Amino acid sequence: MEQENILEHVNEVAPYFQQQLRTLHDIPLVGDVRGAGLMAAIEMTIAAESEEELLARDFAIGKMVDKHCQRLGLLVRPFINICIMSPPLIITKSQIDDLVLALRKGIELTLADLREQGIWK
């Protein structure tokens, strides 16, 4: 890793990665974006009338975002209502832009699905 200057590269692109992911806050479904370095968690939030309903919706949202992102060529790790991102250490800024664009589209498609189903108003 030292021979390839990977640590230096990570130190250069990680702030950009975090900054670009924070742009997802403008999507109403996104409740929180948090992370450090090249690891991040994007949390979706949705209202529900009971704990059981909330948990069921949270699991469904994670699966929906994952399904849409996979169709767009992006693999995310859904954990209930959180999309966990940990791209390769050699990711470029251009690839970060592509990643965030695909994630944005996957979340927006999920929001559209929720609106169509009458879950999100």
N, C-alpha and C positions, 0 to 999 in steps of 0.2 A: 504494500500500500504506500509506503514511503517513497519507493522508487517511481511510482506513477503519479505522485503528488495528489493522491486522492483526497487526503485530509484538507489540503489547501483548496482543492476544488469544492469540497463540501462546504467549507467555511465561506466560499464565495457565493455559491448558489442557494444555500439554505435560507438566508434572509429573504431572497427573492421568492422562493417557494412559499414561505409563510405569508409574505405580503400578497402574493397572487391568490392564495387560498382565502385570505380575509375578504377578498372582493365578493365572495359568495354570500356575504352577510345581506346583500340586497334582495336575496330570494326569501320570500316570507316563510318558507318551510325550514330554513336554516336558523337554528337557535343559537349555535355556538360553533366557533372554529378555534381550535387550540392545538398547540404542538410545539415542538422544539426540533431544531435541525431539520432533517429530512423525514421526520415523523409527524403526522398530524391526525386529528380526529375532527370530523365534521358531523355535528349532532343535529338531527332533525327534530322538530318539536311539533306536536299536534295536541289539540284539546280532546278530552274524553270525559264522559260522565262518571266512570268508575275506574278503579285501579285495574280490574281485569280487562276492561275495554281498552284502556290506555296501553297496557302491555301488549295486547293483541295488535293494536294499531302500530305500536313501535316496531314489533317484529315484522309486520307487513311492509312498513315504510323502508326498513333496511333491505328487505328482499326486493322491493320494487326498484329502488335506486340501483342496487347491484345488477338486476336484470337489464335495466336500460343501459347502464354503463358497459356491461359486457357486450351488448349489441353494438355499442359505439367503439369497441376495441379497448376499453379500459377495465382493468381488474381492480376492484376495491374489496376490502375485507369488511363486510357488514357485521357489526356486533350490536344486535337489537336495533336501535335507531341511530347508530353511529357508523359512519363510514371511516374506516381507518386507512390511512395512506402511508406507505413507506416505499418510495420509489428507489431504484438503484442509485448507489452513491455516485455513479458517473453521469447521471441525468444532466442534460443541458438546459439552459434557460428557455430555448425554443421548445424543448420537450415538456418543460413545466407548463408553458403556455398551452400546449396541446392537451396535457393532462387536465388542467383546470377547465379548459373549454369543454372537454368531454364530460367531466364531472358536473359542470354547470348544466349542460344539456340533459344529463341523466336525472338530476334533481328537478329541473324544470318539467321534464316529461312525467316524473312522479307526481309533481304538484298538479299537472294537468289531469292525470288519472284520478287523483283525489277529488278534484273539482267535478269531473265527469261523474264520479260515483256519488256525489253529494256529500262527501265527508269533509271537504274543505270548502268554505264559503267565502 
